[in-house]
Amino acid sequence: MCSHFSINGELFPIDEKWNHDIEKTLVARVKKGERLLAFAKYPPPRNDYPEGFKFNCTTPFDANFPLNKFSFCGMITLRDPPR
C-alpha cells in the first residue's frame, strides 16, 4: 500500500529490495511472537478532498480515496508473551 518512505523528510521510492528486506524483518519478528504495528500517512490534496469530504472505506476494495500513495513512516513491535 505504500509507494515510498521518508528519511529525514526526504522521500524515496519503495522498490523490490526494500520490500524484501522489510518483509524478512517482519516475518522474523512475528515468528518470535511479537505483535507488529506499522504506520503510514497520506496527506490528501485539498483540491481532491475539500473540507467536509466523507472518507469511506469498509474494505481495501471500496475506498473512495487511493490506497497506493501512502508514505511508510515506521513500525514498532511489541513483545506479548503467552500468559
DRENLUMBA-328084 format. One record per atom (N, C-alpha, C): residue in one letter; x, y, z. Coordinates in steps of 0.02 Angstrom, whole numbers, plus 50000, padded with zeros to 5 digits. Layout:
N
AXYZ ...
//
This chain:
83
M500404994050000 M500005000050000 M500435006350000 C501045005950024 C501475011850025 C501885012049960 S501945018049934 S502335018949872 S503025021749886 H503135024449946 H503775027349962 H503865027650038 F504465029250059 F504605030150130 F505015036550139 S505055038850200 S505375045250213 S505945044350263 I506505047450247 I507075047750294 I507265055150301 N507205057650361 N507355064750374 N506995069450327 G506365067750311 G505955072050269 G506045071150195 E506525066950174 E506625065750103 E506285059250083 L505905059450028 L505535053650005 L505945049249958 F505885042749967 F506215037849925 F505705032749902 P505735030549839 P505255025549815 P505395018749847 I504875015049858 I504935008249884 I505055003649824 D505594999849826 D505744995249772 D505714988049797 E505844983349753 E505794976249771 E506274974349827 K506894977049825 K507374975449878 K507124977949945 W506874983949946 W506614986750009 W506034982450035 N505574980649991 N505014976350010 N505264969750039 H505754966650005 H506024960250028 H506344960950097 D506744966150107 D507084967150171 D506584968350228 I506084972350216 I505574973750268 I505184967350283 E504974963750231 E504584957650242 E504994952650282 K505624951950266 K506064947250302 K506094949250377 T506164955650390 T506184958050459 T505524956750495 L504974958150461 L504314957250491 L504184949950507 V504334945450461 V504214938250471 V504624935850531 A505254938050536 A505674935950592 A505384938250658 R505134944250661 R504834946850723 R504194943250741 V503764942250692 V503124938950705 V503234931750727 K503724928350698 K503874921450718 K504094921050791 K504364926550818 K504564926750888 K503974928350933 G503394929150903 G502794930550943 G502674937950956 E503044942150922 E502954949350933 E502364951850892 R502024956750919 R501484960050882 R501774965950846 L501504967250787 L501794972450745 L501284977950731 L501504984150737 L501114989950717 L501524993750665 A501234994950608 A501574998850555 A501195005350546 F501555010650530 F501255017250524 F501395020150454 A500885023050426 A500945026250360 A500505032450360 K500645036950313 K500225042950308 K500105044550235 Y499565047950224 Y499385050350157 Y499065057250165 P499435062550150 P499125069150154 P498735070450090 P498075069850093 P497665070650032 P497675077750006 P497725078549940 P497705085249911 P497035088649925 R497055094749948 R496435098349966 R495965099149906 N496245099649846 N495815100449786 N495395094249774 D495665088349790 D495305082049779 D494845080349838 Y495015082749897 Y494645081049958 Y494505087349998 P494005091249978 P493855097550013 P493615096350084 E493615101550123 E493375101150192 E492665098150192 G492555093450236 G491905090250241 G491845083850199 F492355082250158 F492345076150118 F492265070150164 K491825065650147 K491695059750188 K492115053950161 F492645052150198 F493055046450180 F492665040150197 N492675035350150 N492295029150160 N492735023350139 C492795018550184 C493195012550169 C492995007050217 T492645002150192 T492474996350234 T492924990450217 T493194990450156 T493684985450135 T494204988950091 P494784985950080 P495274989150036 P495034989949964 F494484986849947 F494254986949877 F493704992149864 D493444995249916 D492905000049904 D493055007049931 A493685008549942 A493875015149968 A493755020549916 N493525026349938 N493425031949892 N494025036749893 F494605034049909 F495235037649907 F495785032549891 P496355034749864 P496875030049844 P497205026649903 L497335020249896 L497685016549949 L498395014749928 N498635017449873 N499295015649848 N499785021549849 K499615026849884 K500045032749885 K500285034449955 F500235029750000 F500435030950068 F501195031150075 S501435034750124 S502135035150140 S502255031250205 F502705026350201 F502865022250260 F503235026550310 C502985026750372 C503295030850424 C503725026850472 G503545020550482 G503935016450527 G503525010850555 M503855006950597 M503505001350629 M503785000250698 I503394996850738 I503594995250807 I503334988250821 T503724984350857 T503484977750878 T503434977750953 L502964974050978 L502834973551049 L502884966251069 R503234964951122 R503254958151147 R502614956851186 D502294951451170 D501664949651202 D501694942151217 P502084940451269 P502164933251284 P501514930051306 P501444923551291 P500844919951314 P500804920151390 R500194920251415 R500104920451488 R499934913751516 
//
